[in-house]
């Protein structure tokens, strides 16, 4: 099945009902996407499908046919949001971080604190208490 | 995922008509839309179904339209679509309020209103809104279409009048007269499943519905009658207490739910009109 993965056209063979999460990790070798709860509660497995954050544990592979999927690997490692998370303590154990960064990426430019709180409400973090995450996101004025 | 993926199969219809033919000819198939409920069951190995039909690509089921005073929500309209819809904001702001409190944005981006209806959880956040708005569920099969009043749609816990060969194609919502009110009481605004959820309309005749206080969402007609006939709030609360059957479960207790339901009734009825709808 063909879809776009981090900007490149790819063709991947997998069961149509396999979780997008498993296809990304096991077929595509992209292990930056983490599994947390497996029921859409924690947001750790968040990826972007056509720019929109979704829980990849709840998306059947067949539903991304022809879509553009962005995982944390697609940001390259020196994206301003990634740097801000690292510099401002927005990441501790790191399991929620890829999902947090991708959810933050989907917010428009210059989000208000309230928009950040609502936009990240589906991403749970057990380490930071969220404040450092909000500071990191707010410090990147125009997330591209 | 605890369900063995190799035991599962899925059909991909080309059109709504094709999907209805598959439902008629292929035996029982579970419809897939945003998968935010179905995949929780698959992930935990608790869903017995193994055969599915994927509706997600059927764009003819998307869209939210208003015509002749009726808001028609296509079966694949997501919670995010509803939150962003100017028609919803103008006509039924409590539906917007409810959709904003379903899961987090990831769930809202994928989960659909029709899926919330089909799933039939007594805790479904949007269901009390559809109950007080007196919505209609539009069902279609290869044999044709029928329209079921939302308040007659459920027959018991997660049981509905739908036949296995039918799909929900739309939810239709008539114009609602009077101040609208919605409150969800849960552990946390985002993600948490409600302990009690209430929608109400202060119109020519009061309308009240509660979720998470019985096996299905409930419309409180006796409580409505009491308030319509001028009963005091204390009297109405006594009527309400007899109309609901909350239980103890992992999220709350029957006693807590009953008390919260009584408190919500009093808070709603005590607010000056026109009531706010809870969010900007």
Interface residues (C-beta under 8 A of the other chain):
Chain A: X15 X16 X17 X18 X19 X22 X38 X39 X40 X41 X43 X46 X52 X53 X54 X55 X57 X58 X59 X60 X62 X63 X65 X103 X106 X118 X119 X121 X122 X123 X124
Chain B: X1 X5 X6 X8 X9 X10 X12 X32 X34 X35 X36 X39 X40 X42 X43 X44 X52 X54 X56 X57 X80 X103 X104 X105 X106 X107 X109 X110 X189 X190 X191
